[in-house]
Amino acid sequence: MKLNVPTLSDLKAEGKKADVVFWVGCAGSFDDRAKKITKAFVKILNQIKMNFAVLGTEETCTGDPAKRAGNEFLFQMQALQNISNLDNYGVKKIVTTCPHCFNTLKNEYPELGGNYEVLHHTQYLKDLIDQGLLTLSGKKYKGKKITYHDPCYLGRANKVYEAPRELIKKLSADLVEMKSCKSKALCCGAGGAQMFKDAEKGNKEINIERTEQALEVKPEIIAAACPFCNTMMSDGIKSKGVDKKIKLYDVAELIAKSKDL
């Protein structure tokens, strides 16, 4: 399936506007594993003929890692550049597959003058289903045991717990919860710029602890909704030697696969 990914600059040159901007994020643009999530989401948007666009080379990091690491000056530089680009195109609505980008664009950009309607892709996909624009088939995952890992910046930071779960249930899967879930979910270990620093003293990495919690419920599939969580949990199941037996997918990938996209 050939992907159609227009840029805002291309649309502007044609005198057109996008209904929604897909914010790809650094992970979704450069990390090989996360690129698969990006492609899955785009395939869904293409299939329903959604009028969307990306910033392309004009998109830079939201500044989230810089802010979490304590460099407020660099964060504001990156944010203001992005806000300038978004406002130049008259952007009103943004959807992103990264909870870190979602949290920063939604909650921290308004302080710098960047005011947009920002949705995580699980919220957006649920909205499309509610509007009758997207239909799901439960044929591929019917009865499959799937456990869902809550990303910190989607769950506790923004109280988005039900949208991803509803999508999994609409695939007719058997959703099984870990002992630590929703507001009590355990971090994968990557948030707050932890992804980019050395491990601290201890006898176990947090992503291993979280993976063990997932394996306790004996799932066939672990579902995630964040590229960083995906990386950490993937490393976890590999360290346990179960990566051939248990698969890990983003919710968008589950939906794309259910539709054979």
C-alpha positions, 0 to 999 in steps of 0.5 A: 500500500503506497502511503500518501503523506502530504505536507502543509507546505504542499497543501498551501502551495495548492491553496488548500488546508488540512483538517488535522495535522499529524505530529510525527515526533522524533521517535516516529520520524527516526526510530526504526521501530517507531516508524512502523507505528507512524506508517500504521497510523498513516495507513488508517488515515489513508484508508478512510481518506482523511484530509491530513498533513504533516509539517515534514522537515519543518517539524522539530522536537517539541522540546519535551526532553530538554524541558524534562532534563532541566533546559528550559531555555532550549525548550522555549527555543524549540517550542517557539519555532514550532508555534511559529510554523504551526501558526503560519499554516493556521493549524487548529487541530493536531493528532500525535502518536507520542504521549510526550508530544501530546502532553507538551503540545496540549499543556505547555505550548499554550503558555507560549502562545501556541493554542491548538486542539491536541489529541492522542491518536487513540482518542482520535481513532475512537472519535473516528469510530464514534463518527462512523468514519472508521469501522473495525473488525474483530476477526483477527484478534477475537478472543486473543489475550491482550494486556495494555500498558498505560504510558505515564504522559497519557495516563496519569498526566492527562487521565486518558485511560479508556480510549485505548482500552475501548479500541482494543475491546472493539477488536473483540480481544480479551483485555486483561489488566496488569496488577498495576494499571491506569492511575497506578500503572508502573512507568516503563522507565523512559519518561522524564528524559530518563531514556537519555541518561545512565541507569541509577544504582539498583538490582533491576531496571524498571522496564524489566519489572514492568515487563514481568507484571505484563507477563504475569497475566499471560498475554498473547500480545502486549499493547502500547500507545507510546513509541518510548514505552514500545522500545522499553517493553520490547527490550523487556520481553527480549531480555526475558527470552519471550519475544518470539512468543509474545508480540508487542504492538502499538494500538494503531498497529493492531487496528491496521493489522486487523484491517490488513493494511 
